[in-house]
Amino acid sequence: MFQTMLSPQYLAGFSAMLSVVACGGCYGWVAPIITYLNDPSHDIYMTSAQIAFMVSILSLGEVLSCIPAGLLADRYGRKLIMLISGPMYAATWIVITFSTDYLLICAMRIVQGVAMGLVFTVCPMYLGEISSITERGSITGLFSTGWFVGYLFEYCVGPFVSFTLFTLITAMVPMVFTILFLYQPESPYYFISKEKIKEATESLRYLRKGSSEESVKIELEAMKESVKRDLANKPSWKDIIETKADRRALLIIFIIGVTRILNGVMALMSYSTYLFSEVGPIFLSPDVLTILMGVTFLFGGFINAAVVDSFGRRPLIFISCIGSTISLSIIGGFFTLKNTIPEAVGGFGWLVPLSAILLCILSVVGIHPI
């Protein structure tokens, strides 16, 4: 198994995964330093409203780049488009490190969102195209793993170093990604789509190092047929609304997507340390609880992989939504009582981190990876 994990396709997958770690770091970066940013004595002071806007504005950049990213990947290659995200991330983090101008920081966050849109669109494509049929599930699963590793990395580093050092360390992740991914092969599917058969053969031969020449040729022919079918049946926007079944599928996807975004996990992951600090004295510090939450997210992904085929996706979505509702109700009820009848929640502060961790498990097992 260890030898398999060191095979070229896995090394390429792990290198690509670092771009997703950088994406997770963009959201996770805020949690350990939110009290620092909200402190008027610091040069980079932000109000609570400014912090909220700075966190959420990432999504604007994602919207701007997600659709063009797919078109650019088909024209210039998956590798190049993913590589572009590395310097974008690194440069913006360096600017944020040494800037105290709020508008400039927000502008850098938008650029980070653009880079995130590139990665979110192209990385799953790349992981699927470089992996063999037998290893495709494991390699494509690196995407969600990288997302949670990015959060956990920020949670583990942020509380123990200065703001400047923390942000510079965050900038190192995309730098390492750029260096490592530079030496990885382009997708053989892309080469075939551009009729560069020689380059596609060399890329596939490298990725399948240790496989027989005959098996490489067979897989290459299968790729050619797949690309030929894709080029012959290019999808259009009307395909998603052409029939009643298409419209129903689109509606279901839209509802699930909105529910996934609005179930509170994204806000929790960015505001976790601040949330736990507002609970009052409990058995663990807010920073430790945030790290524990990040670990829960990471291992929750493995739980999902283990149970999704046994239980099915539909039941897991229902369980996830019901459990998330209960967890959020407990957290919301606690703070409502804390602000109105403080004595009613005395000694029950542990309910908030417990409910938050339960929310993490239920989300990552059900609604989040769908």
Secondary structure, DSSP 8 states (H G I E B T S, - for coil): -HHHHTSHHHHHHHHHHHHHHHHHHHHHTHHHHHHHHT-TTSTT---HHHHHHHHHTHHHHHHHHHHHHHHHHHHH-HHHHHHHHHHHHHHHHHHHHH---HHHHHHHHHHHHHHHHHHHHHHHHHHHHHS-TTTHHHHHTHHHHHHHHHHHHHHHHGGGS-HHHHHHHHHHHHHHHHHHHTTS---HHHHHHTT-HHHHHHHHHHHTTTS-HHHHHHHHHHHHHHHHHHHHT---GGGGTSSHHHHHHHHHHHHHHHHHHHTSHHHHHHHHHHHHHTT-S-SS-HHHHHHHHHHHHHHHHHHHHHHHHHH-HHHHHHHHHHHHHHHHHHHHHHHHHHHH-GGGGTT-TTHHHHHHHHHHHHIIIIITT-
